[in-house]
Amino acid sequence: MANIPLAQVFLNDEIRQSVAAVIESGRYILSGECQAFEEELAAYTGTRHAVLSSSWTASVSLLLEVMGLNPGDEVLVPSHTAFPTVEPIIHVGAKPVFVDVGDTYCMDPDQLRESLSSRTVGILPVHLYGHPADMEAITKFADSHGLWVLEDCAQAQGAFCRGSRVGSMGLAGGFSFYPSKNLTVLGDGGCICTNDDGLAEGVRMLRNHGRKSKFTHEKVGYNLRFNEIQAAAGRVALRYLDQLNEHRRAVAQRYGERLEGKVELPPVRPWAEPVYHMYVIRTKRRDALADHLQGQGIATGIHYPVANHQQPAITGRYPDLPTLPNTEAWVDQILSLPIHGQMPLEDVDRVCDAIAIFLD
Ligand SMILES: Cc1ncc(COP(=O)(O)O)c(C=O)c1O
């Protein structure tokens, strides 16, 4: 029997043909394909602008630089997320203040007040595993304290929160096209989406050596541009994104039906339309279950085994780190099961059969 991978990149003949056409075009960086991809990403998200860059991390680092954060500024951010979520905050000299998550694994809005200080300038919620964070509660809190909100949409492209697309509700949203993500581009890539003309213009300049025109440099910038080949691939993949996300929901539904009552399932809020970047269960016998599944040729993952407020890069830097009960308890119990936009439902059944044998 074939092995079952944890994730799989979407690739078809349309992508191969669009890439071949760019190879022949002789234009490889920030040209027509990138421009069209930006327009299509903005339209899909429901924002005025999308600005491509070489990754989520690059995009959000540029964004925070344009926003002009000051040393000592504090940003409220969940600890239970990919480490890159906190890197841009630190790179611009600000401080991440870690907040616990609720049972959807997203930032718990009820924990925000406790972490607020006179130095807090913004909130960076993460739509983790494809389930939107509670943006209504978070933006209400932010508005009442004069804070901005940036959405980490790296794992949630296409998800809705109370009818709004993720990435359209805060000051800006950051997206990743890394090969495991819901929308992929045959390599690294990312973008920000925003309705703010100044932020979009600023990121556009900084990603390309601070240029406004070919030989006029308004800022000292970087080379964090995007590529035509990848934009062409991404444009095709974007046309399939809703279909792929719909299939992820069908996979999640099958897991839910088969695993109900056996392990802790990922909860879904009634106001959320998730896109299941990952399907994460919880069990106290996590490591033994992962070993058992590996023995059956079934890949699993742990996202993430070490909480960010306990990472060496963080504990060595900040003396006053909080205790986060949910995050700290769940890192030892979470297990990501295989899921992707083209996963056969027979494979889902194979995973569930293997789990049932383990639990018997
Ligand atoms: C939640 C989250 N934020 C940020 C990132 C960083 O994305 P990138 O690899 O495109 O920089 C990732 C991807 O690893 C992620 O999952």
The ligand as an SDF file (V2000), in Angstrom:
LIG
                    3D

 16 16  0  0  0  0  0  0  0  0999 V2000
    1.0800   30.6170   10.9680 C   0  0  0  0  0  0  0  0  0  0  0  0
    2.2820   30.9030   10.1240 C   0  0  0  0  0  0  0  0  0  0  0  0
    2.7910   32.1450   10.1080 N   0  0  0  0  0  0  0  0  0  0  0  0
    3.8590   32.4650    9.3490 C   0  0  0  0  0  0  0  0  0  0  0  0
    4.4850   31.5120    8.5690 C   0  0  0  0  0  0  0  0  0  0  0  0
    5.7010   31.9120    7.7680 C   0  0  0  0  0  0  0  0  0  0  0  0
    5.4690   31.8010    6.4050 O   0  0  0  0  0  0  0  0  0  0  0  0
    6.6910   31.8310    5.3690 P   0  0  0  0  0  0  0  0  0  0  0  0
    7.3550   30.4760    5.4500 O   0  0  0  0  0  0  0  0  0  0  0  0
    6.0580   32.0780    4.0340 O   0  0  0  0  0  0  0  0  0  0  0  0
    7.6000   32.9210    5.7840 O   0  0  0  0  0  0  0  0  0  0  0  0
    3.9770   30.2150    8.5370 C   0  0  0  0  0  0  0  0  0  0  0  0
    4.5970   29.1710    7.7060 C   0  0  0  0  0  0  0  0  0  0  0  0
    5.4300   28.4320    8.1520 O   0  0  0  0  0  0  0  0  0  0  0  0
    2.8670   29.8910    9.3400 C   0  0  0  0  0  0  0  0  0  0  0  0
    2.3500   28.6550    9.3510 O   0  0  0  0  0  0  0  0  0  0  0  0
  1  2  1  0
  2  3  1  0
  2 15  2  0
  3  4  2  0
  4  5  1  0
  5  6  1  0
  5 12  2  0
  6  7  1  0
  7  8  1  0
  8  9  2  0
  8 10  1  0
  8 11  1  0
 12 13  1  0
 12 15  1  0
 13 14  2  0
 15 16  1  0
M  END
$$$$
